[in-house]
Structures are given as structure tokens and as C-alpha cells.
């Protein structure tokens, strides 16, 4: 999977999880963001799990 494709898929997952998306917004997340803070990464792992 290419980088753009992976970012698009992740964006769909983030927008599809209302609680996660709101938690990310509360940290200053912007939808065009491609690099996540450690707190944002922790939230993503908490809500959708770590990659296998």
C-alpha cells in the first residue's frame, strides 16, 4: 500500500470513530496532519489498537 493510500485509510478510520476523532481534535489535531504527537498516537492505539 502506498503512503497516500495508507494515510487516506487511516483518515477514514479516524473520522469513522466519533469518540477518537473528538479526542484527537482536543489535542489540536488537524485533518491534513500527517505526523502525530505521542499523545495522538496513544489515543489512536487506545481506540483502534496497535498494528499487528
N, C-alpha and C positions, 0 to 999 in steps of 0.2 A: 504494500500500500504506500502510495506517495505521501509526502509530508502534507500537502494541501488537502488531500483526501482524508488523512488522519485527523487534521485539525477540524475539518468540516464534520466528521463523525463525532468527535468529542464535543463540538459546539451543539450538535443536535441532542446529545445526551445531557449536556448541562441545561439547555433550555427546556428539555422534557421533564426535568426533575425540579419542580417549582421550589421546594424547600432548599435544595442545593443551590439553585440559581440565586435565590434571595440571600442565602448565606454568603455566596461569593460577592454579590453586589455590596453587601455590608462591609466587605474588606476592600472595596474600591475597584473591584473587577470591572473591566470594560469588554464588550463582546468582541472587539477586534484584537484583544490581547492574545499574544502567542506564548508568552513566558509567564509562569505563575509564581507567586510568592510561596514560601514554605507553608504559610497558613492556608493559602488557597489549595495547595497540593494536599495538605492534610484533610481539608474539607472534602475534596473530590474522592480521596481514598475512603473516608468515613461513609460517604453516601453511596458510592458505586463500587468500592473495592479497589484493591491493588491489581495491576495487570498480572496475568499468570505467565 
